[in-house]
C-alpha cells in the first residue's frame, strides 16, 4: 500500500487512508466495485461477502535453454536463456508479474 494510499489509522486491509489515484477511501472503492445486490463471479454481494477476484488461474508455458561448453579440463562457459518468448505470467498469490526474458552468461575456471 505504500505510495498508493495516504497514511491511515489501521493496519493492512483496514479503511484508514485515501487511495491517492482516485481520492477514495477503502469503503468508497468497495461500494463502487462491489455494489450491494450485484452478482460478481457467481457471488451475490452482501454486507460481508467474500467475492473471489479470480475464479481460475490461467495456464502458461515458458521456454528456456540452458547449457555449457567446456574448453579443456579447467574452463567452462555457461549460458541460460529464460522465458525466450517473453511471456507475461503471474502466480495466484504473487502479486507481481514473473520475470520477462532473461540471459545469464558465466565463465568458470577450475584451479
N, C-alpha and C positions, 0 to 999 in steps of 0.2 A: 504494500500500500504506500510505501514511502515514495513521495513525489507525485502520487496520484490524488491524495486527499490532504486536506488541512488537518492539523493535529486535533484529535478528538479526545473524549474523556474516557473511552473504554479500550479494551484490548481488541484482538483480532475478531472479525465478524460482528462488531458492535456498531451501532449507529452513533458515531460521535463526531466525525469530521464531515467535510463537504468535498464531494468529488470535484476536483479542480476543472476538468474539461467541460462539465455541464453545469456546475454550480448547484448540484442537488445533494440532498442528504441520502443516506442508505435507504431510508424508508420511502423517499420520493422515487428513487430508482426502482425499488421493488414494486411500488404501486404502478409505475409506468410500464415495466416489463412483465409483471405478473399480476394483471388486474384480477380482482376477486370475481369468481364465477367463470373465468376463462378456462379452457382445456388446453393444456400445453404438454406435448409429448405424452398424451394419454392420461394426464393427471388433472383433475379439476381443482383449481386454486381456491383454497380456503384460508383462514387466518394463519394456520400453522402448517401449510403444505410444504412438502419437500419435493419440488419439481426437479426431475433429472435434467441436467443440462445436455447430456449426451445419452442417447439410448443405445448406441452401438459404437464400438471402436473401429474406425476404418482400417482396413488392412493396407500394408505397404511392403514393398520389397526393395532391397538395396543391393547394388552390385559393387564389388570391390575386387582388388587384385593386390596380392602380397607376394613378395619373393625376395630372393637374394642371389647374388653372383659371387662366387669365390675366385680370388686371384691368388693362386698358390696355397700354401699351408696356413698363412697368417692373416691374409687380408680378405675382407668381405664387404661388399656393397649391398645394402638393404634398401628396399622401396616398399611403400604401402600407399595405394590409391584407394581412397574411401569414398563411397557414395558417388561413383563416377557419373551417374545420370543427374546429379544434383537434385534429388527427390526431396520434397518437403515432407516431414513426418513428425508426429508428436505422440508420445505415450499418454495413456489416460490420466496419469497423475503427475506428469512432468511439469506442466505449466509453461513450458517454453519449447520451441521447436528443436528438433535434433540437429546435429551438425550437418552443414552442407558439404559440398565437395571438398576433399582434402588430400594433400600429398605429404608424405613423410619420407625423407631420404636420410640414410645414415651410412656411415663407414666405420668398420671395426677392424682394429689391428691387434692381434694377439702377441704378447711379448713372450 
